[in-house]
Amino acid sequence: MTIGLVFLTGLMAVIVWWLFRQTIDVQPWLAHATAGDTRGAAARPAVKTALWVFLGVATSLFVLFVSAYAMRLPLADWTPLPRPRLLMFNTALLVGASLAMEWTVYAARRANRDGVARGLWAAGLLTFGFLAGQLFVWKQLDDAGYFVAASAATAFFYLFTAVHGLHVLGGLVAWARAVLRVWRGAEPARVRLGAELCATYWHYLLAVWVALYALLVSDGIGLAICSSATL
């Protein structure tokens, strides 16, 4: 268990360090655009800075939940629940959504309007699929009698997946705004900043989910909420 905690603590530390570097590297006072586009050039770093600050706060929230889990885990009444097989498939969907967002940025930088539209729709559909899969996992657990109050392990399972799911829903609000702009005929250059912000957020959601997934299923390092038995 100690090795597992050290590993996860190190992973979270790397994420926080990366967020910090991204924030301090943004220097809006270095904008060197012409007088006509100075306002737009300065606004872009400011928006990105705001996103990184938000991600730093979100990371702190997840770290607090993981710390509470680590303190609760050693007690004698800890009873892992069966591992839902669908979690692996849901993880693959989120990986696909993250890649689709990266493709959207690639298309926007090359002024490929059709590519931007396809990338956004693919990312959205995969993300909705991820959320639907998570809800189906909840239904599976509920049907099997693993309710929120059944045990500490089930409570943390629902807590982690619910908080992460809420962050995914928040990202879909920004995604919907980007889709609406494309649908209204906006040029790729005008969508590029939104696509970059969405891509950054989706990569973050994937990184956090990978850490949470390790907590859920990695019984080999003594941290698993779920046992090796499958559901």
C-alpha positions in Angstrom: 0.0 0.0 0.0 2.8 2.4 0.8 4.4 2.0 -2.6 1.0 2.7 -4.2 0.5 5.8 -2.2 4.0 7.1 -3.1 3.3 6.4 -6.8 0.0 8.2 -6.8 1.3 11.1 -4.8 4.2 11.4 -7.3 1.7 11.3 -10.2 -0.4 14.1 -8.7 2.7 16.1 -8.0 3.8 15.9 -11.6 0.3 17.1 -12.7 0.4 20.1 -10.3 4.0 20.9 -11.4 3.0 20.8 -15.1 0.0 23.1 -14.4 2.2 25.5 -12.5 4.8 25.6 -15.4 2.0 26.2 -17.9 0.7 29.1 -15.8 4.0 30.9 -15.2 5.0 30.4 -18.9 2.1 32.6 -20.0 3.3 36.2 -20.4 0.6 38.4 -21.8 2.9 41.5 -21.5 5.1 40.0 -24.2 2.4 40.2 -26.9 3.9 41.8 -30.0 1.0 42.1 -32.3 0.1 45.1 -34.3 -2.1 47.9 -32.9 -5.2 46.4 -34.5 -5.0 43.0 -32.9 -3.2 43.8 -29.6 -6.4 43.2 -27.6 -7.0 39.8 -29.0 -3.4 38.7 -28.6 -3.4 39.8 -25.0 -6.8 38.2 -24.2 -5.7 34.7 -25.4 -3.0 34.2 -22.7 -5.3 35.6 -20.1 -8.0 33.0 -20.9 -5.4 30.2 -20.9 -4.1 31.4 -17.5 -7.6 31.3 -16.1 -8.0 27.8 -17.3 -4.7 26.7 -15.7 -5.7 28.3 -12.5 -9.0 26.4 -12.6 -7.2 23.2 -13.3 -4.9 23.8 -10.4 -7.9 24.2 -8.1 -9.6 21.1 -9.5 -6.4 19.1 -8.9 -6.3 20.3 -5.3 -9.9 19.0 -4.9 -9.0 15.6 -6.3 -5.9 15.4 -4.1 -8.1 16.1 -1.0 -10.5 13.3 -2.0 -7.6 10.9 -2.5 -6.1 11.9 0.8 -9.4 11.2 2.5 -9.5 7.8 0.7 -5.9 7.0 1.8 -6.8 7.7 5.5 -10.0 5.5 5.3 -8.4 2.6 3.4 -6.4 0.9 6.2 -9.4 0.4 8.5 -10.5 -3.2 9.1 -14.0 -2.8 7.7 -12.8 -1.9 4.2 -14.5 -4.2 1.7 -13.7 -3.8 -2.0 -16.5 -4.2 -4.5 -16.4 -6.2 -7.8 -14.6 -4.5 -10.7 -17.1 -3.4 -13.5 -15.7 -4.6 -16.8 -17.1 -1.6 -18.6 -14.6 0.8 -16.9 -11.9 -0.3 -19.4 -14.2 0.5 -22.3 -15.1 3.8 -20.8 -11.5 4.7 -20.4 -10.9 3.9 -24.1 -13.7 6.3 -25.0 -12.2 9.1 -23.0 -8.8 8.4 -24.7 -10.5 8.7 -28.0 -12.2 12.0 -27.0 -8.9 13.4 -26.0 -7.3 12.4 -29.3 -10.2 13.9 -31.2 -9.8 17.2 -29.4 -6.1 17.2 -30.4 -7.1 16.6 -34.0 -9.5 19.5 -33.8 -6.7 21.8 -32.8 -4.5 20.4 -35.6 -7.3 21.1 -38.1 -7.9 24.6 -36.7 -4.3 25.5 -37.1 -4.4 24.5 -40.7 -7.7 26.4 -41.4 -9.5 23.1 -42.1 -13.1 23.9 -41.3 -14.5 20.5 -42.1 -11.7 18.9 -40.0 -12.6 21.1 -37.0 -16.3 20.2 -37.3 -15.5 16.5 -37.5 -13.1 16.6 -34.6 -15.5 18.5 -32.4 -18.4 16.1 -33.1 -16.2 13.0 -32.6 -14.9 14.4 -29.3 -18.4 15.2 -28.2 -19.9 11.8 -29.1 -17.1 9.9 -27.4 -17.4 12.1 -24.3 -21.2 11.5 -24.1 -20.5 7.8 -24.6 -18.0 7.9 -21.7 -20.7 9.6 -19.4 -23.3 7.1 -20.6 -21.0 4.3 -19.8 -20.3 5.6 -16.3 -24.0 5.8 -15.7 -24.4 2.3 -16.9 -21.7 1.2 -14.4 -23.6 2.9 -11.6 -26.8 0.9 -12.7 -24.8 -2.3 -12.7 -23.6 -1.7 -9.2 -27.0 -0.6 -8.0 -28.7 -3.7 -9.5 -26.0 -5.9 -7.8 -26.8 -4.3 -4.4 -23.7 -2.0 -4.1 -25.4 1.2 -3.0 -23.7 4.4 -2.0 -24.1 3.5 1.7 -23.2 -0.2 1.3 -19.6 0.3 2.3 -16.8 2.8 2.4 -15.4 1.4 -0.9 -18.6 1.9 -2.7 -19.0 5.4 -1.3 -15.6 6.4 -2.6 -16.3 4.7 -6.0 -19.4 6.8 -6.5 -17.7 10.0 -5.1 -14.7 9.7 -7.5 -16.7 8.9 -10.6 -19.4 11.6 -9.8 -16.9 14.4 -9.2 -15.0 13.5 -12.4 -18.3 13.2 -14.3 -19.3 16.7 -13.2 -16.0 18.1 -14.5 -16.7 16.3 -17.8 -20.1 17.9 -18.0 -18.5 21.3 -17.4 -16.2 20.7 -20.3 -19.1 19.9 -22.5 -20.5 23.4 -22.0 -17.4 24.8 -23.6 -17.5 22.1 -26.3 -21.1 23.1 -27.1 -20.1 26.8 -27.5 -17.4 25.8 -29.9 -19.8 23.6 -31.9 -22.3 26.4 -32.1 -19.7 28.8 -33.5 -18.7 26.3 -36.1 -22.4 25.6 -37.0 -22.9 29.4 -37.4 -20.1 29.4 -40.0 -17.2 30.8 -38.0 -13.8 30.5 -39.6 -11.3 28.0 -38.1 -9.1 30.9 -36.9 -12.0 32.2 -34.7 -12.5 28.7 -33.3 -8.9 27.9 -32.7 -8.6 29.3 -29.2 -11.7 27.5 -28.0 -10.4 24.3 -29.5 -7.1 24.7 -27.8 -8.7 25.3 -24.4 -11.0 22.3 -24.9 -8.1 20.1 -25.9 -6.2 21.1 -22.8 -9.2 20.4 -20.6 -9.8 17.0 -22.2 -6.2 16.0 -21.7 -6.5 17.0 -18.1 -9.7 15.0 -17.7 -7.9 12.0 -19.1 -4.9 12.4 -16.8 -7.1 12.6 -13.8 -9.2 9.7 -14.9 -6.1 7.5 -15.3 -5.1 8.3 -11.7 -8.6 7.6 -10.5 -8.7 4.4 -12.5 -5.6 3.2 -10.7 -7.3 3.8 -7.4 -10.3 1.8 -8.6 -8.7 -1.3 -10.1 -5.0 -1.5 -9.2 -5.3 -4.1 -6.4 -1.8 -5.2 -7.1 -0.4 -2.1 -5.4 -2.8 -2.4 -2.5 -5.0 0.6 -3.3 -7.9 -0.8 -5.2 -11.5 0.2 -4.4 -12.5 -2.8 -6.6 -11.4 -6.3 -6.1 -10.0 -8.6 -8.8 -13.5 -10.1 -9.2 -15.5 -8.7 -12.1 -19.0 -7.5 -12.5 
